[in-house]
């Protein structure tokens, strides 16, 4: 097997190249470390700078999407099939990357594997070609589909070879640091209760509800400070009393910021998009061994049923700041920890996925 993995360079507000972040970097990295010849081709929607480097055994190229370098790189991969053939092309990131990968796989006579880490046709920037349901077309044309969440797999699975590939964690990075030293390093107060949220800050993430929950608790005499880190994608006022916004921290600083907190918060609201997703931060929160105050949504319950059961009496109602405040107060009192899921490191996930890719079933599609 020789794999070409084509992915989006900047996704979930992270840089897969510089920060070695997420499934788009970690899956091909671990496949290459397992001895499978693997190349990673990153498509860059945000800059006009090309890059070429190696991460150990993984060769990586980053190509600006909106330049002549993109079709040139596509053709370069397409015309090398007689000398260095890729027999497997994996696409991850969106429908456009999926379509480019599908066409390349056909040209190479290779398997096309579609990695669906979100419902791509609901991305804000997605414009469907007239008269074409590109997302459904790619799902139908793929030889194998990989899904980040159980909800997506249950709704979109096409074949017995399709499999769940959850978002994993870097076990070396996500370890709890000393709280006092972490607060000192980030300039956060030592004498307050810190409740942290780390990730994209959009309306459906419920961060406004978390801020209001913090205000409710402060009104009752609790010295609560809400700590936020991540890219703000809507007009949310973070300058108010009791809120500290750290910006979109580099990935390597996030565990330190989490270590500052007494409680880690997951205040998600219900939405079609989030209900079908599997957020990276949930496994990261659990790995930090901190009490979690969360709302009860399918994003949590579907992907982490055991942990949801362990926290069942502590979960808040989505969209209800008073309920979130109550969940925080109860966790401050009980300090209940949910189990860290087994098999959630990128090393374990990539090995399990590679095994399924190398030994597909012979069953007919369902």
N, C-alpha and C positions, 0 to 999 in steps of 0.2 A: 504494500500500500504506500502510495505517495500522495500527500494531502496538500492542497492549496486552500488556505482558509482566507476568505475575503470578508472583512468586517469594517464597521464604522469606527474611525479613529476617535472622534469625540462623541461620547454617549453617556447618558445619565450624568452629564456635567463633569465628566472625567476624561482624561487623555489616556487612551489605551497604550499609546507608545511611551510617553514620558513617565507615566505613573504605573505602568505595567498592570493596568487595572482591569479587573472583571473577566468575564468569560471570553471576551474577544482576544485578550492577550493570554490568559491563563490556560485555556484549553489547548491551543496549538503549542504553547510553551511546554506543557507537560507531555503532550504527544511526542514532541521532538526529543524530549529527555528520555522517553521510553524507547527510543531507537527508531521511531517512525519518521522518515524524511518528511518534513513539514515546512512550508513557507507561509508567512502571514503577509497579506496584502491589505493595508489599511487605506480606506477612502476618506479623504479629508475634505469636509464641507466648509471649513472655517478659515483655513490659511491657503496661501499659494506657494508653500514651501515643500519641496520633496525631501524625503529622508530615506536612507538605506543603512541598516545596521544589523548586527547580530546580537541576540540575547542567548548566549551559550550556543546551543546547537540550532536555535531557531533563527532563520533568516527573515528579516522584516523589511518591507518597503512601504512607505507612506506616499500617496499620490494625491495632489489636489484634484478634486472632482471637476472643478470648473476651469479646466485648462486642457491644452492639447496633450499634456502628459498622460491624462487618463486613458483616452483611446489608444495611445501609443503603448502604454503598459498592458492594456487588454490584448492588443495584437501581439505583443512580445510573448505573453503567456500562450496565446493561441497557436503561434507558429512554431513553438518548441516541442510539439507533441512527439516528434520523431526522435528527439535527442534526450529529453528529460521529461518523460510523460507524467503528468498528474493523472491518477486514476480516480481521485476523489476530490470534488470541489465542494467546500462548505461555505455557506453564506450566512452572515449574521449582521443585523443592523436595521434594515428597512426593506421595503419592496423594491426600491431602485437597485440597491446592491444585490438583492436576491435575483432580480431579472438579469443583471449583468453576469452574475455567477452562473445562472441557468444556461444562458447563451454560450458562455465559455465552456461549460461542462458538455454541452451538445457538440461543440467544435472539437473538443478533446476526446469525445466518446467516453466520458468519465461519469461516475455516479454524481448526482447532484443531491446534496444534503442541505436542507433548509432549517437553520436554527432560529426558532421563533421565541425570542425572549420577552416579547410584548405583542399585543395585537396591532400590527404595524399600520393597518388601514385606519386606525384611530389616532395616529400621531398628528399633532396640530399642523405640521408642515406638509402633510401628504396630499398630493393632488392626483386623483385617479385619472388615468388616460381615458378619454371619451369612449364610452361603450365597453370598457374593459374592467373587470374586477380582478386587478392584478394580484392582489393578495390571495384570493381563492385559486387563481390560475397557478400561482407558484406552489401552493399547498398541493394541488392536484398533480403537478408535473414532477415534484420532488420524488426521488427514490426513497428517501427517509426524511422524517421530520423530527427535530429535537425541540422539546418544549420546556420553558423555564418554570412554568406553574402547572399544577394539576388541573386547574380550571381550563386553561388553554388546551391542554392535552385532551381532556374529556370532550371539549367542544369541537376540536379541529383534527383529531387523530384520523389518519386514513389507512394505516397499515399496522400489522403486528410488530413490525420493525421500528415503528415510531417509539420514542422513549422520553422519559422525564430526565432532564439535565438541569437540576436546580442551580441557582446562584450560590456559589460557595464562598469560603472565607480563606484568607491567607493566615494560617495558624501562627506564623512567626510575627505577623503584624498585629493581629487582634488579641493582645494580652493586656490585662489591666496593669496600669502603672500606679505608683504611690499617689494618693489623692492630694496630699499637701504639696508635694513637689510639682505635680501637674498644674495645680491652681497657681502656684507661684510662677511657673514658667509662662503661663498664658495670661497672667495678671488678673486672675479671677479672685473674688473675695473668699477668705478662709472661713468666715463666720456666718455664711448663709447656706441655706439648702438649695442646691443647684439641680434643676430639672432640665435635662438636655434633649434636644431634637437635632438629628444630624441627617441631612439628605436634601433632596429637592424641596424647595419651599413654594408650593403651588396651592391653589385654593382647596383642591380635593384632599391635600395632605392634612388639613385640619389644624394648621399651625396657628391660625387666628383663634381657634377654639382653645388651644393650649395656652396662648397668651391670656385669654380671658379667665381660664381656670386658675392661672397663677395669680391674677388680680383677686379672684374670689378667695383664694387661700391667704393672701396677704391681708385682706380685709378682716379675716378671722384671726389674725395675729401670727400667722406662719411666716417666717423670714424666707420667702421663696424668691428665687431668681431663675427666670427661664433663659436658658442658654441655647442659642440657635447657630447652626453652621450649615451652609449649603447655598446654592445659587437661588436668589429670589427671582421668581418668574412672574410675579404680579405685584401690584402696589400694596405692600404690607408695611405698616408703620412699625419699625423696630426701635424707635428712638424713645419710647415711653419708659416710665419708671418700671423697674423690675424685669427688664428685658435686656439681654446682652447679645448682640449679633456679631459673631466672629468672622463673618464673610464666608466665602467658599474656600475652606481650608484645603491645603494640599493633602492628598490621601494619606501620606505618612504621618500627618499630625492629628488625624481624626481619632485614633485610639487614645492619644494623650488627652484630647478634649473630652472624650467619653469618660476617661478615668477621673475627671474632675467632678463628675456628677454623682449625686445621691440616687437619682432616679433617671432612667432613660425612657423617653416618651415616644409613643407611636399613636398619635391622635387622628388617624385617618378617618375621613368621611366615606360614605358609600358613593361609588361611581362605577359606571360600566367599565371604564378603563382600569381603575385600581383593583376592582373586585376580581378581575381576570389575571392580575399580575402576581409576581412573587418578588417582593422588594428585597434587595441585597441587604438592607440594614437590619432585617429581623434576625438573620443568622449572626450578623456581626454583633448586635446587641446581646444575643444569648451567649456568644463566646466571651464577652467581657465580664460575665458573672456579676451583673448588676440587676437590681430589681427593675422590672419593666411595668410602666403604666400604659396600657393600650386600650384602644377601642376594639369591640368585637366586630370584625369585618371578615369577608371571605379571604382576603389577602393573607390574613393571619391564620384563620381557622382551617382553610383548605390545605395550606402548605405545611402547617405546623400543628396538626390535630392534638398530639400528645401535650405540647406546651400550652395550647389553648385550654385543654382540660385541666392542667395543673394550675392555670391562672383563672379558672372559670368564675370564681366568686369575686374577682378583682377587676374584671374587664368593664370598660365604660360603654355607654351608648354613643354611637357615632354622631357627631354634630351637636353634642350636648356638653357645653363647658362645665356645667355644674356636676354632671356625672363624671367627667374627666377629673375635676378637682377632687371629687370623692375617691376616685381610684388612686390618685396620687397620695392623698392622705392615708388611705388604707395601706398602701405599699410602704409609706414612711413608717407606719406602725408595725407591719408584719415582716417587711423585707423578704417577701417570698421570691425565690429564684426558680425559674423553669429550667429543665434539663437542657444542656447543649446537645443538639441533634447529632446523632452518629452519622458518619459518612459524608460530612459537609465540608471537608477541606477540598481545595481544587485538585490536589493530588489524587484523592479517592474518587472524586467525581469524574475527572478526566480518564482515569484508568477504567472505571466501570463503563463509561461511554465508548471508549476505544474498543473494549471487549465486544460490545454490542455491534459496533460498526464493522469489526473484523469477522464476526460470526453471525450474520443475519439469519433470521429464521427462513425456512422454506415454505411457510404457510402462505396461502393466498391472501391478498388484501381483504379486509372486511369493510 
